[in-house]
Amino acid sequence: MCSLLLPPWRSLPPAASPSLPSTRRLPPSSARQVSTRAQTPHRRAPAVPPRPRTVPPDANDAAALMVARAEAGDFAEARSMWAQLLHSSAAPCLPAAAARLLPAYARLGRFDELLLAVRELSARDPAAARALYPLAVSCLGAAGELARMEDAVLEMGRLGLRVDSATGDAFVRAYAAAGTVRQMEAAYRRHKRTGLLITPAAIRAVASAYISQQKYYRLGAFVADVGLRRRDAGNLLWNLYLLSFAANFKMKSLQRAFLEMVAAGFRPDLTTFNIRATAFSKMCMFWDLHLSAEHMRRDGVAPDLVTHGCFVDAYIERRLARNLTFAFDRLDGNAEPVVATDSIIFEAFGKGGFHASSEVLLEATGGKRRWTYYKLLGVYLRKQHRRNQVFWNY
């Protein structure tokens, strides 16, 4: 049957395999080369060292470099780096760098650039404006730039940012330091309308402004308006209230205010006693001076150099220096001298003769010698004796 389908004299062509490629014979020379290459081992090409890549600086390092440039006075470079960081992915690191950058701008008088930096960063990151604008108000106020500080506060209002206690205190302190008394009082009223309590730092700034202008009546009214019964400020408000009477030598009002302080539950401290002692010393009221010393000893308040100076100045004023040993025995004159009185009292009364002379002597010796109040008194009395001598040159 096969013979009927395919004749026996015709052979079929070989079928080509689809998986095997077609082979062709190579010339003898090429075959020898291929066998030689197959026998020799493969050699690797020499390793080329990789080219070092320049790693981009870290964002925090770039921000620190920018701040260093600004603090060094290279504002052009700092401004260029600021623009590059602001418009790059490193912008989130700028609010942290602004805490050092803005004070550097204010310290070196670049106030317009300070405000420009705050506006640009607030436009890029609105959430950062809550920290940037209070910092700008504080920096501008400390530098005495009241007009620019007002601009920053107005911009805070336009952005819907609420003035916090720190910003309000910086506002009041700025007007107390660089403004007039009327401007300071207006700033305090604005701060009071916000419903925030004024801090002790701002109270001190306002009190110093009143004392420098000798507005003691207004000082007393201000302290009473703040609230004498506030406990968070300690005895500061009562001491300023007493100082407003003592500086004007209103002795009856001073005594009445002291009794009100004790009745309100406040315990007098060293500054309280020294305010009264300074007024008694200036008026040479020896009886009240000794009663104040007895009250200090009964309440366990240790006298300091200011207290001893009040006695020395009053006794020398009346030429009673020989009786100073009696007062020093009751004041513990063998103790080491120390000054623990609030410095605001010196703004109103200044430093007494014994106090100022003893501080100079203590600073000159530099702790190389142990001093007591008795030893300081001896040096001061010898100095007063030499000053009263008259030398004739023949």
Secondary structure, DSSP 8 states (H G I E B T S, - for coil): -HHHHS-TT--------SSS-------HHHHHHHHHHHHS------------------HHHHHHHHHHHHHTT-HHHHHHHHHHHHTSTTGGGHHHHHHHHHHHHHHTT-HHHHHHHHHHHHHH-GGGHHHHHHHHHHHHHHTT-HHHHHHHHHHHHHTT----HHHHHHHHHHHHHHS-HHHHHHHHHHHHHTT----HHHHHHHHHHHHHTT-HHHHHHHHHHH-TT-STTTTHHHHHHHHHHHTTT-HHHHHHHHHHHHHTT----HHHHHHHHHHHHHTT-HHHHHHHHHHHHHHT----HHHHHHHHHHHHHTT-GGGHHHHHHHTTTTS-----S-THHHHHH---HHHHHHHHHHHHHTTSS---HHHHHHHHHHHHHHHH------
